[in-house]
Amino acid sequence: MKLLQALCPLVFLLACSTSNASVLQDACKSFAAKHPETGYYAYCIKFFQADKGSGSADKRGLAAIAVKITGAAAKSTAQHIAALRASEKDTKRLAGLKDCSEVYSQAVDQTGVAAKGIASATPRGRADAVTALSAVEDAPGTCEQGFQDLGVPSPLASEDAEFRKEASIALSVTEAL
């Protein structure tokens, strides 16, 4: 009997961590179901592995983590754009980079809005977060469209594609709250 009493807390902890791992798996399955391309489930799992807390997070925690990762990616992309702008000589590409700089700066701001909305744990906060993340998800497309309109190749194509996936995960997980 004492052995059983001693094992109960351990069994509970294991059940909780399995349950939270299931939350992560369910979130990534849901995200992958929205994208017919293959590999999105594995991409989602890998995305969350960037934060140790994701394996034990609940839905709200996953949304907060996704927004944090996406915000960091937006900042990193904005810094990369600034570096490209500093060395760019072509006026068309420079104009495209300027527009992308503005778009990613707004994305950084919007991830902050989303984080506050998620943290509030209110229906209004969730709605604000979803709206903000929808704008964040549009950032890479807007950036790429600018280069297309200018008739020059984008130096950010791969980064934009990656960021779009990251923002999509953040939006998907937040919508599920």
Disulfide bonds with the S-S distance in Angstrom:
Cys28-Cys44 2.13
Cys100-Cys143 1.88
